[in-house]
Amino acid sequence: QVQLVESGGGSVQAGGSLRLSCVASGMLFSINTMGWYRQAPGKQRELVATLSKGGITTYADSVKGRSTISTDNAKTVTLQMNSLKPEDTAVYYCIASSLRPLQDYWGPGTQVTVSS
């Protein structure tokens, strides 16, 4: 099992920045990829950014150039978001994916609200 805890959400004005962090614990040896998804009210959960164990990053087009995903160890993944827009408002979820077993683990989420 893997447990994830997010932090760093909050309310900012458009153009501002936030730094989200996710700390993982448990059977970390099985984790291949960590990342962030978000879900706005009335919308499906969507990918924001992912980072593989090999260092490969993936970004949604909507945040590319404004966000950076990184890790400083095997336990923490960080999402730096700049030039925030009202459409970035959502609950942001940390995800950790393992291959053996094939499973996704989710954090409880952290709210990000961007006002215009």
C-alpha positions as CSV (number, residue, x, y, z in Angstrom):
1,Q,0.0,0.0,0.0
2,V,1.0,3.6,-0.7
3,Q,-0.3,6.6,1.2
4,L,-0.2,10.1,-0.3
5,V,-0.7,13.5,1.4
6,E,-1.0,16.7,-0.5
7,S,-0.3,20.2,0.8
8,G,0.1,23.7,-0.6
9,G,-3.3,24.5,-2.0
10,G,-5.0,27.7,-1.4
11,S,-6.6,30.9,-2.9
12,V,-4.7,33.2,-5.1
13,Q,-5.4,35.9,-7.6
14,A,-4.9,35.4,-11.3
15,G,-1.3,35.7,-12.2
16,G,-0.1,34.4,-8.9
17,S,1.8,31.2,-8.1
18,L,1.3,28.1,-5.9
19,R,3.5,25.2,-5.0
20,L,1.8,21.9,-4.4
21,S,3.6,19.1,-2.6
22,C,2.8,15.4,-2.2
23,V,4.5,13.2,0.3
24,A,4.3,9.4,-0.3
25,S,4.8,6.7,2.3
26,G,4.5,2.9,2.3
27,M,5.6,0.5,-0.4
28,L,7.5,3.1,-2.5
29,F,9.7,0.6,-4.2
30,S,6.7,-0.4,-6.4
31,I,6.1,3.2,-7.7
32,N,7.0,3.9,-11.3
33,T,5.3,7.3,-11.8
34,M,4.0,10.1,-9.7
35,G,2.0,13.1,-10.7
36,W,-1.0,15.4,-10.4
37,Y,-4.5,15.4,-11.7
38,R,-7.2,17.9,-11.1
39,Q,-11.0,18.0,-11.1
40,A,-13.0,21.2,-11.5
41,P,-16.7,21.3,-10.4
42,G,-18.9,19.5,-13.0
43,K,-15.9,18.3,-15.0
44,Q,-14.0,15.0,-15.3
45,R,-10.7,14.5,-13.5
46,E,-7.8,15.4,-15.9
47,L,-4.1,15.0,-16.0
48,V,-2.0,18.0,-15.0
49,A,1.6,16.6,-15.0
50,T,3.4,13.4,-14.3
51,L,7.0,12.4,-13.6
52,S,8.4,8.9,-14.1
53,K,11.1,7.2,-12.1
54,G,13.3,7.7,-15.2
55,G,12.8,11.5,-15.1
56,I,10.4,11.7,-18.0
57,T,7.8,14.5,-17.6
58,T,4.4,14.9,-19.1
59,Y,2.3,18.1,-19.0
60,A,-1.3,18.9,-20.1
61,D,-1.3,21.5,-22.8
62,S,-3.3,23.8,-20.6
63,V,-0.5,24.1,-18.0
64,K,2.6,23.6,-20.3
65,G,5.0,26.4,-19.9
66,R,3.4,27.6,-16.6
67,S,4.0,24.5,-14.4
68,T,6.9,22.4,-13.4
69,I,6.8,19.0,-11.8
70,S,9.8,17.8,-9.8
71,T,11.0,15.6,-7.1
72,D,13.9,15.9,-4.6
73,N,13.7,12.3,-3.4
74,A,11.7,9.2,-3.9
75,K,9.0,10.3,-1.5
76,T,8.0,13.9,-2.5
77,V,6.7,15.3,-5.8
78,T,6.2,19.0,-6.2
79,L,4.1,21.0,-8.7
80,Q,5.1,24.6,-9.1
81,M,2.3,26.5,-10.8
82,N,2.9,30.1,-12.1
83,S,0.7,32.6,-14.0
84,L,-2.4,31.0,-12.5
85,K,-5.7,31.5,-14.3
86,P,-9.3,31.2,-13.0
87,E,-9.7,28.1,-15.1
88,D,-7.0,26.4,-13.0
89,T,-9.4,26.4,-10.1
90,A,-10.0,22.7,-9.1
91,V,-9.2,20.1,-6.5
92,Y,-5.7,18.8,-7.2
93,Y,-5.0,15.2,-6.6
94,C,-1.6,13.5,-6.2
95,I,-1.3,10.1,-7.9
96,A,1.3,7.4,-7.6
97,S,1.3,4.5,-10.1
98,S,2.9,1.1,-9.6
99,L,3.4,-1.6,-12.2
100,R,3.6,-4.6,-9.8
101,P,0.9,-4.7,-8.7
102,L,-0.7,-2.6,-11.4
103,Q,-2.4,0.0,-9.3
104,D,-3.0,3.7,-8.9
105,Y,-2.9,5.4,-5.5
106,W,-4.6,8.7,-4.9
107,G,-4.3,11.4,-2.3
108,P,-7.3,13.1,-0.7
109,G,-6.8,16.2,-2.8
110,T,-6.1,19.9,-2.1
111,Q,-8.2,22.8,-3.3
112,V,-6.8,25.5,-5.5
113,T,-8.9,28.6,-6.2
114,V,-7.8,31.3,-8.6
115,S,-9.8,34.5,-8.6
116,S,-9.9,37.0,-11.4
